[in-house]
Amino acid sequence: MTTITKRNYYTEYLLEFQKEAETSSDRGIVLISLSILDEMLTNLLKTKFIANEKHVRDMFSTKGPMGQLDDKIKTAYALGLTSEVDNNLLIKLQRVRNKFAHKVTGISFDDDSISNICSNITLPKNAFIPLGIPLMGEGETEFPKVDLNPVKKDTKARDRFIFAFYFLFSELGDRITFSFEEKVESVTGFASYSKVIEKMQTNMEKSSNFKIEYDRKLLLGKLHYKEIVAKTRMKMELEVSDEQKKYNEAIIEESQEKILTIEREREQLETEFQGFSQEFESMVEKYLYFDKVIENSKID
């Protein structure tokens, strides 16, 4: 079955985690997953910080107020950047990480202290969005179904941890990518792409308005230099001095070069915007499909 992989700007992180999950120890899985979530929380918090690179760097330095994972978890929740569900999951995964970090040997997901924490890892109903969404097969008329509730009563500790990581990875990734402005207060909206599509449409509208305004400025610049060329040519008809003619010819040449530069920039702007528009339409089409699959997969 063909699969569409969900777009996420942290694909490299995901691939690294999947590599660890296939080849590494329990400790390796825990440490890489928390490192990824730590980095994502940092980037999420930075979306709300002022544009002062030194200040932000100091905030997230080892001895800074945002230097530790615990600080980031608490601050993200306090600012409404993560939900209560996210916060509770992050705390549990952090506790698992601390268990592995503080014991050198003889520890795994089978350890009682670890399995007890993981046994309390649950996800909201119909809230887990798989990273891979299957496409409809040839001749099929119904949307396929995916498992939105992968954590069962008998799910093992290791798998619970991994499902929680994927859930948080998806949630944090989307919030960073689309920079949702509203605070997150509940799990409402999980397992749905409608909000993502809405944000994409808003961003597309902003991009379109920017393109129109920027193109208007370029066009005004082109008209300005055309006016210079026309006025300079009129002057040349009245002037007889060779020195004056050379001077005005230089002005015309320079203005015409700037007109050509503006024309090339307008062409490039149009080409890039057309490419962006096509990509946007393709993404919206995919997300609408994803939403249909998810709606078809929800259980009562």
N, C-alpha and C positions, 0 to 999 in steps of 0.2 A: 504493500500500500504506500502510495506517495505521501510524503509528509511535508508540510510547511513549517519551518522553524521560526518561532516567534522572534521578531527583531528586538535586539537589546544591545545598547552601546557597551555592555560589559561582557560581550561574547568571549573575549580572551579569558576573563576570569572564569566563566562557566566551563570553558574547555579545560582549563587547568584543574578545576575541581573534579570534572568528570574523569580526567586522567588519574588523579589521586584516588578517586572512588574505585577505579578498576584495578589499580596496581599497588596502592599504598596500604599502610596499616590503619587501624582505627584512629590512632593518634594523628597520623598524617591527614586523614579526612577532617578531623575536628579542627586541627590547627589551620589548615588552608581555608576552610569554610569561614571560620571566625576572622581570619585575616581579610578575606574578601568583604564580609559584612562590615568590618571595622572601616575599611576604605570607602565603602558605599555610604556609610553613615557620615563620614567626614565630608564627602562630596555633597551629600544632601544638606548638611548643616551649612556648608559654604554658600549654598544658593540663597541663604538669608543673611549673609554677612556683607559688610561694606567692601567696596573695591579697593582695599588697601592690602597689598600683597604681604608686606612685612608684618602688619598687625595680625593678619589671618595666620601667617606662618608661625608667629609667636604663640597664638592661641592654641594651635595644634601641635606644638613642640612637646617633647616628652614631659617636660616640667610645666607646661602650660595648662590652663584651666580645662582645655579639651584634649589633653594629652593621652588620656586613658579611655579604653572602650566603655567602661562604666559611666564615665562623664558624658560620653556621646549618647549613650542609650537614654540616660536621664534627661539630658537637654533636648534631644529630638522629641521625646514624649512631651516634655513641658511646653515646647513650642508648637505642639500640635502637628508635627511632621510625621509622626508615627501614631498608629492607633493603639488602643489598649491591648488588642490581640498581638500586634507587632511587638509591643513593649514586653509583654509576658513571655513571648517566644524568645526574644533576644536575651532576656534574663536567664531563661532556662538553658539556652545554648551556651551562654557565657559561663554558667555554673559547670556545665559539662567540660568546657574548655579548661577551666581552672582545675578541675579534678585531674585531667590528663597532664596539664602543665606542671603540677606539683608532685606527681608521682613518677619516678623514673622508669620503673619496670613493673611488670605484672598487672597491667591495667588494660581493659578493653571494654567494649559495650556490654560484655557479659558480667562485668563487675557490678555487684549489688548497688554500690553508691551511684553508678552511672545509669543502670537500668531503671532505678527508682525515679530518677529525674526524668528520663525519657518516657517512662510510663505515663507521665502527666502531660506529655506533649500531645495536644490535640489541635485540630484546625477547624475553623467555622464551617458550617454546613455549606456545601456547594461552593467553596471558596478557593479551591486549589485549581489554578489554571496550568495545565501541562505545557511544557516548553515546546512540545511538538504537537501540532494539530493535524489529524489525518484529512486528506482530501477525499471528496466523493469519488468512488470508482466509476469507471465507464458503465453507463446504463443504470446506475443507481439513481433513485429518485428521492431518497430520504437522507438527511444529514447524518453523518456518523456520530457516535457517542464516545465521550472520553470520561475518564474517572475523575470527578471533581472532589471525591471523598476517599483518598487513598489510605488514610490512616484508619485501620480497623482495630477491633478489640485485640486481635492476636498479632498485630503488626510488631515486629521485633524492634528493639531499642535503636539499633543502627539505622534501620529504615525510617523510623519516626524522626530521627535526627536529620536524615537526608531530605525527607519531605518538608520538614520545617525550614531547612536551609533554602530549598527551591522556592518555597512560598515567600520567604523574606527577600530572596534575591529578585523575584519578579516584582514584588510590591515596591521595594526601594528603587529598583532600576527604573520603573515607570515614573515614579515621582521625581527622580532626578532628571530623567530625559525630558519630561514634559513640564517640569517645574510647576506642579499644581499650586495655585495661590491659596486655596482655602485650606483650613486646618482639617486634620483627620480626627474625627471624634468617635467613629464607630466602624463596624465592618460593612456598612451599607455601601454597595457598589463593587464589592469584591466579586470575582468571577464574572466580570463584564468588561467589554471593550468600549461600551458606549461613551464613557467619560473620556477615554483616551481619544476616541474619534472626535468628540466635541472639542477637546483641547487642540488636536491637530488642525481642525477646521478654523479655530480661532487664530492659531499661528500662521496658517496659510493666508488668512485674510490680512493679517498684519504684514506678511511678506509681500503680498500683492500691493498693498497700500504703499509700502516702502519702495517697491519697484516703480510704481507710477510716479511717486514724488521724485525719486532719484532720476528717472528718465526725463521728467519735466525740467529738472535743473540742468541736465546735460543738453537738452534741446535749447534752453535759454542761452547756455554757453555757446552753442553752435551759431545761434542767431546773432549773438554779440560779435563773434569773430567775422561773420558774414557782413555785418554792418561796417566793421572796421575796414574790410577789403573794399567794399563799395565806396566808402568815403575817401579812402586812400587813392583809389583809381580816379575819382573826381578831382582830387588835388593834383594828380600827375598830369591831367589834361591842361592845368593852368600853369604848371611849373616848367621851366626850361633848363634849370641848372642840372648838370649831370650828377652832381653830388646829391641834390634833393631827390632825383629820380632813383638813384641807387638806394638811398635811405628808405624811400617809400616802397621800392621793390622788395627790400628786406622785410619790411613790415607785412606786406602782402604774403610773402612766402611763409613767414612765421605763422601768420594767422591761418593760412590754408593748411599747414601742418597740424595746427591745433584742431581745426575742423575735422581733418581725417582721423586724428586721435580720438576725438569725441565720437565720431561715427563708428569706429572700431569698438569703443567701449560700450556704445548703445547696442551694437550687434552681439557683443559678448554677454551683456546683461540679459538680452532677450533669449539667447541660447541657454544660458544657465537657468533662467526662470522657467523656460519650457521644460528643461530636464527635471527641475525641481517639481514642477506641476505634474509631470508624468509619474514621477516617483511617488508623489503625494496621492494621486489617484489610485495607483497600484496598492499602496499601503492601506488606504481606506477600504478598498475592495477586499483585501485580505482580512482586515480587522472586522469588517461586516460579516464575512464568512465565519471567522472565528466566533463571533458573537452568536451566530445561528447555531453553530455546533455546541457551544456552551449551553445555550438555552435548551437545546434538545437533550442535553446530558444531565440536567438538574433533576434531583429526586425530591419527592414531597416529604 
